[in-house]
Amino acid sequence: MGKDFKSLVTRCIYVGKMNDNTKKLKIATEELKDLGNNVMKRVKICEEQQQMKRLDKVQAWLRQADTVIKEAEEYFLMSSSSSSSHGLISSSHKMEKKICKKLKEVQEIKSRGMFEVVAEGGGGLVVKDNNDEQTIGLEAVSGLVWRCLTMENTGIIGLYGVEGVGKTTVLTQVNNRLLQQKGNGFDFVLWVFVSKNLNLEKIQDTIREKIGFLDRTWMSKTEEEKAGKIFDILSKRRFALFLDDVWEKVDLVKAGVPPPDAQNRSKVVFTTCSEEVCKEMSAQTKIKVEKLAWERAWDLFIKNVGEDIVKSHPDIAKVAQEVAAKCDGLPLALVTIGRAMASKKTPQEWRDALYILSNSPPNFSVLKLLDRN
């Protein structure tokens, strides 16, 4: 009886340990499930919204997590059966050891699942350009910017010129071409609209989203902490950063962007109205986007108005040239005004439009007036 009692006590100890570790395993498994779901959610956001590719190590971890979760759930059934039966001490001991081993495995996989970045190879979206015809006369500039992306001694490229001359169109062309080219050599292609009121944290937030850094604590971090996180990620990757509509110097270091150089082969390309900003941004290459010559300007205008409209009446043909001249070789004005005039089919309507253009300040607010007439 003493021997049986001792065996019973020993088995109770093993069963107690097994039940305790089973509870721990269940908790750890649920935590791993939650972590796996969170990682998968981040992966889908990067893939579906940013056209990025999940990292191989993340995909491998997700497979491992799924496998160990299924194995752990099988152990729950086995431990339940073992604890409720009157099996041998050795079987209870073996089961307890298996559960303990599986617990360590779950904890180990869980510890490797805290990814700062889950995807790469993109981070950018094709930027919509509603004015395809604006590219007339800008092909050479786009080609020059494209060549700069392959030059080792050019890390920062500045595009400058007056408003409406086509800087954003060029930047859009290069960004989209890069994204559509497989094996372009860049881990991240990032587009950030800066605008007149410079907001460094807004720039950081945009970059963070595009590189797939989805830390829940991000919004509570300081500007310096955000810069550190961005730098940690971008310093290990080759990136092309496109900054549109820059009005003053953007401090790349403060934003967390590693300065492009021959070693990292990264690139920063920006647009601005001011050549001075190009100097302040330390652009190695400054490219002035010029207005269109008359022949190209006229071709662009006709494409948007419609040749049949212009040729429909001698007076319209004459006034049309004067209207096109008022656009001053600016692609944005030529396209927008041209489209507005496509619905004007009488000489008087064209004369009214010319009057509005001749008596309005030299900015694009006049376009709204043309649309209403």
C-alpha positions as CSV (number, residue, x, y, z in Angstrom):
1,M,0.0,0.0,0.0
2,G,2.9,2.3,0.8
3,K,4.3,1.8,-2.7
4,D,0.9,2.5,-4.3
5,F,0.5,5.6,-2.2
6,K,4.0,6.8,-3.2
7,S,3.2,6.2,-6.8
8,L,-0.1,8.1,-6.5
9,V,1.7,11.1,-4.9
10,T,4.4,11.1,-7.6
11,R,1.8,10.9,-10.3
12,C,-0.2,13.8,-8.7
13,I,3.0,15.9,-8.7
14,Y,3.6,15.2,-12.4
15,V,0.0,15.8,-13.3
16,G,0.0,19.1,-11.3
17,K,3.1,20.3,-13.1
18,M,1.6,19.2,-16.4
19,N,-1.6,21.1,-15.7
20,D,0.3,24.2,-14.6
21,N,2.5,24.2,-17.7
22,T,-0.6,23.5,-19.9
23,K,-2.1,26.7,-18.6
24,K,1.1,28.6,-19.3
25,L,1.2,27.0,-22.8
26,K,-2.4,28.1,-23.5
27,I,-1.7,31.6,-22.4
28,A,1.5,31.8,-24.5
29,T,-0.3,30.2,-27.5
30,E,-3.0,32.8,-27.3
31,E,-0.5,35.6,-27.1
32,L,1.3,34.1,-30.1
33,K,-2.0,34.0,-32.0
34,D,-2.6,37.7,-31.3
35,L,0.9,38.6,-32.3
36,G,0.6,36.6,-35.5
37,N,-2.7,38.3,-36.4
38,N,-1.1,41.7,-35.8
39,V,1.9,40.9,-38.0
40,M,-0.4,39.5,-40.7
41,K,-2.5,42.7,-40.5
42,R,0.6,44.8,-41.0
43,V,1.8,42.7,-43.9
44,K,-1.6,43.0,-45.7
45,I,-1.6,46.8,-45.2
46,C,1.9,47.0,-46.8
47,E,1.0,44.6,-49.6
48,E,-2.4,46.0,-50.5
49,Q,-1.9,49.7,-49.8
50,Q,1.8,50.2,-50.5
51,Q,2.5,47.5,-53.1
52,M,5.3,46.1,-50.9
53,K,6.6,42.6,-50.6
54,R,6.7,40.8,-47.3
55,L,10.1,40.0,-45.9
56,D,11.3,36.4,-46.3
57,K,12.0,36.3,-42.5
58,V,8.5,37.5,-41.8
59,Q,7.0,34.8,-44.0
60,A,9.1,32.1,-42.4
61,W,8.1,33.3,-38.9
62,L,4.4,33.3,-39.8
63,R,4.7,29.7,-41.0
64,Q,6.6,28.7,-37.9
65,A,4.0,30.4,-35.7
66,D,1.1,28.7,-37.5
67,T,2.8,25.3,-37.1
68,V,3.6,25.6,-33.4
69,I,0.1,26.9,-32.6
70,K,-1.4,23.8,-34.2
71,E,1.0,21.5,-32.4
72,A,0.2,23.2,-29.1
73,E,-3.5,22.8,-29.6
74,E,-3.0,19.1,-30.1
75,Y,-1.0,18.9,-26.8
76,F,-4.0,20.5,-25.0
77,L,-6.1,17.5,-26.0
78,M,-3.4,15.0,-25.1
79,S,-2.7,16.6,-21.7
80,S,-6.5,16.6,-20.9
81,S,-6.7,12.9,-21.7
82,S,-3.6,12.2,-19.7
83,S,-4.6,14.1,-16.6
84,S,-8.1,12.5,-16.5
85,S,-6.9,8.9,-16.9
86,H,-5.0,6.7,-14.5
87,G,-2.0,6.0,-16.7
88,L,1.5,5.2,-15.7
89,I,3.8,7.7,-13.9
90,S,6.2,7.5,-16.8
91,S,3.5,8.5,-19.4
92,S,2.5,11.5,-17.2
93,H,6.1,12.5,-16.8
94,K,6.8,12.2,-20.6
95,M,3.7,14.3,-21.3
96,E,4.8,17.0,-18.8
97,K,8.2,17.2,-20.4
98,K,6.7,17.5,-23.9
99,I,4.4,20.4,-22.8
100,C,7.3,22.1,-21.1
101,K,9.4,21.8,-24.3
102,K,6.5,23.1,-26.4
103,L,6.0,26.0,-24.0
104,K,9.7,27.1,-24.5
105,E,9.3,26.7,-28.3
106,V,6.2,29.0,-28.3
107,Q,7.9,31.5,-26.1
108,E,11.0,31.5,-28.3
109,I,9.0,32.0,-31.5
110,K,6.9,34.8,-29.8
111,S,10.1,36.6,-28.9
112,R,11.2,36.7,-32.5
113,G,7.9,38.2,-33.8
114,M,8.5,41.8,-32.7
115,F,9.2,43.1,-36.2
116,E,9.8,46.8,-36.8
117,V,9.5,46.3,-40.5
118,V,7.5,43.5,-42.2
119,A,7.8,44.4,-45.9
120,E,10.1,46.1,-48.4
121,G,10.6,46.6,-52.1
122,G,8.2,49.4,-52.8
123,G,6.6,51.7,-50.3
124,G,5.2,53.8,-53.1
125,L,2.1,54.2,-55.1
126,V,1.9,55.2,-58.7
127,V,1.1,58.9,-58.5
128,K,-2.0,59.8,-60.5
129,D,-1.3,62.4,-63.2
130,N,-4.5,63.8,-64.7
131,N,-2.7,65.7,-67.4
132,D,-0.9,63.2,-69.6
133,E,-0.5,65.7,-72.4
134,Q,1.7,67.9,-70.1
135,T,4.6,65.7,-70.9
136,I,5.1,67.4,-74.2
137,G,8.4,69.3,-74.1
138,L,9.4,67.6,-70.7
139,E,10.8,64.4,-72.1
140,A,14.4,65.7,-72.0
141,V,14.1,66.8,-68.4
142,S,12.5,63.5,-67.4
143,G,15.4,61.6,-69.1
144,L,18.0,63.8,-67.4
145,V,16.5,63.1,-63.9
146,W,16.3,59.4,-64.8
147,R,20.0,59.3,-65.7
148,C,20.8,61.1,-62.4
149,L,19.3,58.1,-60.6
150,T,22.1,55.9,-62.0
151,M,24.9,58.4,-61.2
152,E,27.0,57.6,-58.1
153,N,28.1,61.1,-57.5
154,T,24.6,62.5,-57.5
155,G,22.6,61.9,-54.4
156,I,20.3,64.9,-54.2
157,I,18.6,66.3,-57.3
158,G,16.6,69.6,-57.3
159,L,14.1,70.5,-60.0
160,Y,13.2,74.2,-60.0
161,G,11.2,76.6,-62.2
162,V,8.1,78.8,-62.1
163,E,4.7,77.5,-61.0
164,G,2.9,75.5,-63.6
165,V,6.1,74.8,-65.7
166,G,5.8,71.0,-65.2
167,K,8.1,70.1,-62.3
168,T,5.5,67.9,-60.6
169,T,4.8,66.2,-63.9
170,V,8.4,65.3,-64.4
171,L,8.7,64.1,-60.8
172,T,5.5,62.0,-61.3
173,Q,6.9,60.5,-64.5
174,V,10.1,59.4,-62.9
175,N,8.4,58.1,-59.7
176,N,5.9,56.0,-61.7
177,R,8.5,54.7,-64.1
178,L,10.7,53.6,-61.2
179,L,7.8,51.8,-59.5
180,Q,6.7,50.1,-62.7
181,Q,10.2,48.8,-63.5
182,K,10.9,45.4,-61.9
183,G,14.3,45.1,-60.3
184,N,14.9,48.8,-60.2
185,G,17.5,48.4,-57.4
186,F,15.7,50.4,-54.8
187,D,14.2,48.8,-51.6
188,F,11.9,51.8,-51.1
189,V,10.4,54.3,-53.5
190,L,8.8,57.1,-51.4
191,W,6.6,60.0,-52.5
192,V,6.0,62.8,-50.0
193,F,4.0,66.0,-50.8
194,V,5.6,68.7,-48.7
195,S,3.6,71.9,-49.5
196,K,4.2,75.5,-48.4
197,N,3.7,75.0,-44.6
198,L,6.6,72.7,-43.8
199,N,5.7,70.1,-41.2
200,L,8.6,67.8,-40.4
201,E,6.5,65.4,-38.3
202,K,4.0,65.1,-41.2
203,I,6.8,64.1,-43.5
204,Q,8.0,61.6,-40.9
205,D,4.6,60.1,-40.6
206,T,4.3,59.7,-44.3
207,I,7.7,58.0,-44.6
208,R,6.9,55.8,-41.7
209,E,3.7,54.6,-43.3
210,K,5.3,54.0,-46.6
211,I,8.2,51.9,-45.2
212,G,5.8,49.7,-43.3
213,F,6.7,50.8,-39.8
214,L,3.4,50.4,-37.9
215,D,4.5,50.6,-34.3
216,R,1.4,51.4,-32.1
217,T,3.5,53.8,-30.0
218,W,4.6,55.9,-33.0
219,M,2.2,58.8,-32.3
220,S,3.5,59.2,-28.7
221,K,7.2,59.4,-29.9
222,T,9.1,62.7,-30.1
223,E,10.3,64.1,-33.4
224,E,13.8,62.9,-32.5
225,E,12.6,59.4,-31.6
226,K,10.7,59.2,-34.9
227,A,13.8,60.3,-36.7
228,G,15.9,57.6,-35.0
229,K,13.4,54.9,-36.0
230,I,13.3,56.1,-39.7
231,F,17.1,56.3,-39.8
232,D,17.5,52.8,-38.4
233,I,15.4,51.4,-41.3
234,L,16.5,53.6,-44.2
235,S,20.2,53.3,-43.3
236,K,20.0,49.6,-44.1
237,R,18.1,50.0,-47.4
238,R,18.6,51.7,-50.7
239,F,15.8,54.3,-51.2
240,A,14.5,56.9,-53.6
241,L,12.7,59.8,-51.9
242,F,10.6,62.1,-54.0
243,L,9.7,65.4,-52.3
244,D,7.1,67.5,-54.2
245,D,6.4,71.2,-53.7
246,V,9.3,72.2,-51.4
247,W,9.2,75.8,-50.4
248,E,12.0,75.9,-47.9
249,K,14.9,73.6,-46.8
250,V,13.8,70.2,-45.5
251,D,16.3,69.1,-42.9
252,L,16.8,65.4,-44.0
253,V,18.8,64.6,-40.9
254,K,16.1,65.9,-38.6
255,A,13.5,63.9,-40.5
256,G,15.6,60.8,-40.1
257,V,16.6,60.4,-43.7
258,P,20.2,59.3,-44.2
259,P,22.1,61.7,-46.5
260,P,22.4,60.0,-50.0
261,D,26.0,59.2,-50.9
262,A,28.1,56.9,-53.1
263,Q,28.0,54.1,-50.5
264,N,24.3,53.8,-49.8
265,R,23.4,54.8,-53.5
266,S,20.1,56.3,-52.3
267,K,18.5,59.3,-54.0
268,V,16.5,62.4,-53.0
269,V,14.7,64.2,-55.8
270,F,12.6,67.3,-55.0
271,T,10.7,70.1,-56.8
272,T,10.7,73.8,-55.9
273,C,10.0,77.2,-57.4
274,S,13.3,78.5,-55.9
275,E,16.8,77.9,-57.1
276,E,17.9,79.1,-53.6
277,V,16.1,76.1,-52.0
278,C,18.2,73.8,-54.3
279,K,21.3,75.4,-52.7
280,E,20.0,75.1,-49.2
281,M,19.1,71.4,-49.8
282,S,22.7,70.8,-51.0
283,A,21.5,69.5,-54.4
284,Q,24.5,68.1,-56.3
285,T,22.4,68.5,-59.5
286,K,20.1,71.4,-60.2
287,I,17.8,71.1,-63.1
288,K,15.8,74.1,-64.3
289,V,12.5,73.2,-65.9
290,E,12.0,75.8,-68.7
291,K,8.8,77.1,-70.3
292,L,7.8,75.5,-73.6
293,A,8.8,77.1,-76.9
294,W,5.9,78.5,-78.9
295,E,5.6,75.6,-81.4
296,R,5.4,73.0,-78.6
297,A,3.1,75.2,-76.5
298,W,0.7,75.6,-79.5
299,D,0.7,71.8,-80.1
300,L,-0.1,71.2,-76.5
301,F,-2.9,73.8,-76.5
302,I,-4.5,72.4,-79.7
303,K,-4.3,68.8,-78.4
304,N,-6.5,69.9,-75.5
305,V,-8.9,72.2,-77.3
306,G,-9.4,70.0,-80.3
307,E,-8.2,70.9,-83.8
308,D,-11.8,70.8,-85.1
309,I,-12.9,73.6,-82.7
310,V,-10.0,75.9,-83.7
311,K,-10.5,75.3,-87.5
312,S,-14.3,75.8,-87.2
313,H,-14.1,79.6,-87.7
314,P,-11.4,82.0,-88.9
315,D,-12.0,84.3,-85.9
316,I,-11.6,81.4,-83.4
317,A,-8.3,80.4,-85.1
318,K,-7.0,83.9,-84.6
319,V,-8.1,84.4,-81.0
320,A,-7.0,80.9,-80.1
321,Q,-3.4,81.9,-80.8
322,E,-3.7,84.9,-78.5
323,V,-5.3,82.8,-75.8
324,A,-2.5,80.2,-76.1
325,A,0.1,83.0,-75.9
326,K,-1.4,84.2,-72.6
327,C,-0.5,80.7,-71.2
328,D,3.1,81.9,-71.4
329,G,4.5,78.4,-72.3
330,L,3.3,76.8,-69.0
331,P,2.1,73.3,-69.6
332,L,-0.4,73.4,-66.7
333,A,-2.0,76.5,-68.1
334,L,-2.0,75.2,-71.7
335,V,-3.6,72.0,-70.6
336,T,-6.2,73.4,-68.2
337,I,-7.2,76.4,-70.3
338,G,-7.2,74.3,-73.5
339,R,-9.6,71.9,-71.9
340,A,-11.8,74.8,-70.6
341,M,-11.9,76.2,-74.2
342,A,-12.9,72.9,-75.7
343,S,-16.5,73.6,-75.0
344,K,-16.4,77.2,-76.5
345,K,-17.7,77.0,-80.1
346,T,-18.4,80.6,-81.0
347,P,-16.0,83.5,-81.7
348,Q,-17.6,85.6,-79.0
349,E,-17.0,83.0,-76.3
350,W,-13.3,83.0,-77.3
351,R,-13.1,86.8,-77.2
352,D,-14.7,86.7,-73.7
353,A,-12.1,84.2,-72.6
354,L,-9.3,86.3,-74.0
355,Y,-10.7,89.4,-72.2
356,I,-10.7,87.5,-68.9
357,L,-7.2,86.3,-69.4
358,S,-6.0,89.8,-70.4
359,N,-7.5,91.4,-67.3
360,S,-6.7,88.9,-64.6
361,P,-3.6,88.5,-62.4
362,P,-1.0,86.1,-63.6
363,N,-2.1,83.1,-61.6
364,F,-4.3,80.1,-62.0
365,S,-7.4,81.5,-60.2
366,V,-8.5,82.7,-63.7
367,L,-9.1,79.1,-64.7
368,K,-12.2,79.0,-62.5
369,L,-13.6,82.0,-64.3
370,L,-13.1,80.4,-67.7
371,D,-14.9,77.2,-66.5
372,R,-18.0,79.3,-65.6
373,N,-18.2,81.2,-68.9
